[in-house]
Amino acid sequence: MSRSTLRSAKNPPSPQESGAKEPNPKPEPRKPAPYGFAGMITASHRVLARALRESEHWGPTGARLLLGLVFAWFGYHELVSPKLWTGYVPILSPTSLPATLAVLMHGWVLVVLAGSLILGVLPRTAAAIGALLMLEIVVALSIHGLNDIVVRDIGVLGLAIVVSAQRRSRLALRW
């Protein structure tokens, strides 16, 4: 017998020397979910993580629908009782016919934009037009100073800008 044969019979080579892989160690058994307060935290963390994942998909749709509802609300009220809104028309007398016609026209624009947003027909275009409309309103109302109505309209303007920047939205027709 040669020396290498004697060596291999007495001391077999290690797995690293022979190039063989060691068998995988046994995986540790899964620990049961903790009970009590720690279990509640784990469960609520999973629920929160899932809600965040879903909000990535449904958030833009929710924003679009809410913006559409806001436009529909104000458009409807401008069409039903335009005399209550003529005071917000700059330059024109609140009791004048042109002020009433401007409010009615503005109401129809809002209703059409709301329909487009809610139905998902060209929603980015409708939101962009709505953002320009809201910018005009904010500028016109800011001339008299900052008040709660201007702050509300700045929020609606921000929402319109965000919706117009969204590339994907569920429940929308793609053109």
N, C-alpha and C positions, 0 to 999 in steps of 0.2 A: 504494500500500500504506500502511496506517496504521502508526503507531508500534508498537502492540501486536502487529501481525502481523510486523513486522520483528524485534521483540524475541524473539518466539517462534521465529522461523526461525533467528536467530543463537544464542540461549541458551534452550534448552528448559527449562521449569520443573523444579525438583527434585521427586523423588517426594513430599516432604513438602508442597510448595506445591500440587501437582496433586491430592493426596489419594490417589494410587495407593500401593499397598503394595510394598515392596521384595521381591523374590523371597527365599524362605528360603535362608539359607546352607546349604551342603552339610553334613550331619551328619558328625562325625568318625567314622572307622571304629573299630569296637570293638577294644580291645586284647586280645590273647590272654591267657588266664589265666597268671599268673606260675608259674614252675616252682620247684622246690625248697621251701625252708622257707616262703616267702611263699605259695606255692600251697597248702601244707598248712594254713596259717592260714586262707586264704580258704575252702577246702573244709570245714574243721572248723567255721568260723563259720556256714556255710550249714546244716550238719547240726545244730548247736546251736540255730540259729534255728528250724529245722523242729521239733526236739524240743520246744522251748518252746511253739510254736503248738499242737502235738498235746497237750501236757500240759494246756493249758487245757480241752480237750474230754474227755480221758480221766483227768485227775487226780481229779476227784470220784468217778468210777467206781472207780478203783483204791483210793481211800480207803475207799469203802463196802465193797468186797469184802474188803479187809484187815481192817477192823473186824469184818465178819461172820466171817472166819476166826478171829480172836482169840476172839470170843464162842463160836464152835463148839468151839474147842480146850478152853477152860476148862469150858464146859458139858458136853462129853463126859467129861472127866476127873472132874467132880463127880458125874456119873451113874454112872460105872464104879466109882469108889472114893471114896464119900462120907466114909468114916472118915478119910481123909487131909486132908479139908477142914473137919472139924467143929471143929478148934482155932481157926479164924478166926471162928466164930460168937460174937458178944459175949453176955455174960451167962450163956448156957447152958453146962452142963458138956459137954466134948468127947465124953464117952462116953454121953451121954443120947440117948434116942430122938428127942426134939424137935429136937436139934441135927442129927441125921442127916436127919430129914424136912425141915428148913429148907435143908440143903445140896442135897438131891434136888430140892426145889421150885425153888431158885435155879438149879440145873443145867438144869432144863426151861425156865425162863424164858430163860436164855442161849441154849439150842438154838433156841427159837422165834424169838428176836430175830435170831440168826445166819441162820436160814433166810429170814427176811424181808429181811434186808440182802443176802444173796447172790443171792436170786431177784429182788430189786428190787420186792417187794410192800410198798407203804407204807414206803419206806426212811427217809424223814425222821421218821416217827412212831416206827419201831423204833429209830433212832439217838437220838431224844430220850428214849425210855424207857430205853435203854441208858445214856445220860448220867446220868439220875437214879439208876439202879442203881449206876453207877460212883461217883457222888458219895457215895452211902450207904456204899459200901465204903471209899472214901478217908477219910471222916470216922471210920468205925468203927476203921479200922486206924491212923489218926493219933493216936488217944488214947494209944497206947503209944509214940509217937515216930516220927520220920521214919526210914525205912529203905528198902532197895532195892525192896521190894515196893510200898510206898506211892508211891515215885517212878514206878515202872512203871505203876501204876494211875492216877496223875495224867496220864501220857501217853495212856493209853487213854481217859480222861475227856476230854482235849482233842480227841482224834480224833473221839470221839462227838459232841462239841459242833460241830465243824467239819462233819461229815457231816450233822448235823441242820439246819444252816444252808444247805446247798446246795440251790438251787432246781432245778437240772438235773443229771441224771446219765444217762449212756448205759446201755443194757441194763437199764432199769428200766421197770416198768409205770406209766403215768400215770393217776391217779385224778381 
